[in-house]
Amino acid sequence: MERHILTTMEMPEVDQILKRRDKLLADTLKAGVDAGIFRPMDVRLTSLSVLGICNSLLFWYRDGGRLGYAEIASNFADIMEDGLRAR
């Protein structure tokens, strides 16, 4: 988890921020499922997957690398929206 990177904040504050983030993501996914926008899913597993994709950026992104922020964000969105399905 990314907690080891967030050393400038007090842990109770970090925990509160992360809990709010996790709830917002889970609530958004559930609302999407309920509205028929997203297919039925295990919301907890999907939340962890989305966060894992986003958090991994901290370990491999290099400024000036092959892809910029916009390209990475677009690719992440494609992966999350369509998975690995052939078109």
C-alpha positions in Angstrom: 0.0 0.0 0.0 1.1 3.6 -0.6 1.1 4.6 3.1 4.9 4.2 3.3 5.3 7.0 0.8 3.1 9.5 2.6 5.6 10.3 5.4 4.8 14.0 5.7 1.4 13.5 7.1 0.2 12.1 10.4 -1.0 8.5 10.1 -4.5 9.2 11.4 -4.9 11.9 8.8 -3.6 9.6 6.0 -5.9 6.8 7.1 -8.9 9.2 7.1 -8.0 10.4 3.5 -7.5 6.9 2.3 -10.8 5.7 3.8 -12.7 8.5 2.2 -11.0 7.7 -1.2 -11.9 4.0 -0.9 -15.5 4.8 0.0 -15.9 7.3 -2.9 -14.5 4.8 -5.4 -16.7 1.9 -4.0 -19.8 4.1 -4.0 -19.1 5.3 -7.5 -18.7 1.7 -8.8 -21.8 0.5 -7.0 -23.9 3.4 -8.3 -22.6 2.6 -11.8 -23.7 -1.0 -11.5 -27.1 0.0 -10.0 -27.6 2.4 -12.9 -26.7 -0.2 -15.5 -23.6 1.7 -16.6 -21.2 -0.9 -15.3 -21.7 -4.7 -15.5 -22.2 -6.5 -12.2 -18.9 -6.9 -10.3 -17.3 -7.5 -7.0 -17.0 -3.9 -6.0 -14.2 -4.5 -3.4 -12.0 -6.4 -5.9 -12.6 -3.9 -8.6 -11.8 -1.0 -6.3 -8.5 -2.7 -5.3 -7.7 -3.3 -8.9 -8.3 0.3 -9.9 -6.2 1.6 -7.0 -3.5 -0.9 -7.8 -3.2 0.4 -11.4 -3.1 4.0 -10.2 -0.7 3.4 -7.3 1.7 1.4 -9.5 2.5 4.7 -11.3 4.5 5.9 -8.3 7.0 3.1 -8.9 7.6 3.2 -12.6 6.7 6.6 -14.0 9.7 8.8 -15.0 9.3 12.4 -16.1 10.3 12.7 -19.7 9.7 9.0 -20.3 8.0 7.4 -23.3 4.5 8.4 -22.2 3.2 11.6 -20.6 0.5 12.0 -18.0 -2.3 12.4 -20.6 -1.3 9.3 -22.5 -1.0 7.2 -19.4 -4.4 8.4 -18.1 -6.0 7.6 -21.5 -4.4 4.1 -21.5 -5.5 3.5 -17.9 -9.1 4.6 -18.7 -9.1 2.2 -21.7 -7.9 -0.7 -19.6 -10.5 0.0 -16.9 -13.3 0.5 -19.4 -12.6 -2.3 -21.8 -10.2 -4.6 -20.0 -8.2 -6.8 -22.4 -11.1 -7.6 -24.7 -10.3 -7.7 -28.4 -12.3 -5.1 -30.3 
